[in-house]
Amino acid sequence: MKVQLQKTFALPASADTAWEVLRNIEAVAGCMPGASIIERIDTRHYKGTVAVKFGPASMSFRGELEVLELEPASRTLHLVGKGTDSTGSSGASMDLTARVEAVDATSSNLVGNSEVSMSGKAATFGGRMMNTVADQVLKQFADNFAARVRTLQAQAAAVPADTGNAEAGKRAPPTAPTPPSTPLNGLALMWAVIKDWLRSLFAAKRA
């Protein structure tokens, strides 16, 4: 089963600041609910995990990530990832292209195009439910990404602009923070799926 997604998210920072976060693969992974980079093989290849929590129970997926393109001129990131759960009963792959587009000096957009493929038990959600779950995950990702961009923007604004100060000139530019990721809340996603199903049910009855 495949799900294709195209999304645009507004960001509260300049395109250059947003690009600083997007080009940091660890930071991008940290924005995805439940995802973590556990090993950096080289600048293009990574290993990671995705943790999903259903109340007291939890599941863990392990996978590999490859960066196919990281283009500063167009502020574009293209990567592919694939993984399986700990039992081997479910699998997933993703092809993602994301780019930052400038709006003005203090705002920008994050534009993403992705194709997600599911197999095994993970594919039993069905296309409509998968779209709902994916929308919820992307919303959480966008919120986390925007928060990191906002933090980076604030850090940059706090750096003294006095170019005559030698010490200020030696300071390194701020980098995107990468706090540990928390498990993806499976119950919250299930509730979102249920609400979507109820909305469609009542809409059908009214029609």
C-alpha positions, -999 to +999 in steps of 0.1 A: +000+000+000+013+035-009+003+069+003+014+101-014+014+133+005+021+169-005+021+195+023+031+231+029+038+245+063+044+282+073+075+288+093+081+318+117+117+325+104+137+334+074+145+308+048+182+308+057+173+300+093+148+273+084+175+258+061+199+255+090+174+231+106+165+212+074+200+204+065+207+190+100+195+154+096+196+147+133+175+177+139+150+167+112+147+132+127+142+147+161+112+166+148+094+134+137+074+121+166+091+090+181+120+091+157+157+091+167+190+087+149+211+061+167+241+058+144+257+081+118+275+059+093+287+088+072+273+121+060+248+103+037+238+072+057+221+068+091+205+042+112+175+051+134+145+039+154+108+050+156+090+043+189+052+040+190+034+039+224-001+025+228-009+032+265+013+008+286+024-011+254+050+000+229+065-009+196+098-002+180+108+001+144+144+000+132+155+013+099+181+030+076+181+064+061+200+076+030+204+113+020+202+114-018+204+152-021+213+181+001+213+212-021+220+246-004+212+266-036+176+254-037+174+246+001+163+211-008+166+178+011+158+145-006+161+113+014+148+077+015+142+055+045+131+020+051+125-001+082+108-031+099+093-036+133+110-058+159+089-088+150+094-084+112+056-085+106+054-049+094+075-028+070+076+007+057+096+028+033+095+065+025+108+088-002+108+124+009+117+156-008+115+188+013+125+223+005+124+257+021+109+286+002+113+322+012+083+344+018+099+375+032+128+384+055+111+369+086+090+340+073+092+311+050+075+279+039+084+242+043+072+223+013+072+185+014+064+158-011+066+122+001+055+086-009+051+062+020+048+024+014+034+001+040+035-037+042+024-065+066+002-056+096+009-019+091-009-019+058-042-032+073-051+004+083-064+010+048-057+040+025-081+065+042-070+058+077-034+059+066-039+094+052-055+105+085-026+090+105+000+105+082-017+140+084-015+138+122+021+128+122+030+155+097+012+181+118+032+171+149+064+171+128+056+206+115+049+220+150+082+205+162+101+218+132+086+253+136+096+253+173+132+245+165+133+272+138+118+297+162+145+288+188+173+291+162+159+325+150+159+337+186+195+325+192+206+343+160+189+375+171+206+374+205+242+373+189+257+409+193+257+427+159+288+447+169+312+437+142+339+457+158+339+434+188+365+408+181+351+383+206+316+385+190+332+378+157+347+346+170+315+332+182+301+302+163+267+306+146+238+290+165+230+254+155+196+237+156+189+221+190+184+183+190+167+172+222+156+135+226+125+126+207+095+112+227+075+081+216+048+086+190+015+085+209-004+058+191-036+063+211-038+099+200-034+088+164-061+062+168-084+088+183-077+110+153-086+081+130-118+074+149-129+111+148-122+112+110-143+081+105-172+096+126-171+128+106-173+109+074-201+087+087-223+117+098-215+135+066-228+105+047-260+104+067-267+141+062-262+136+025 
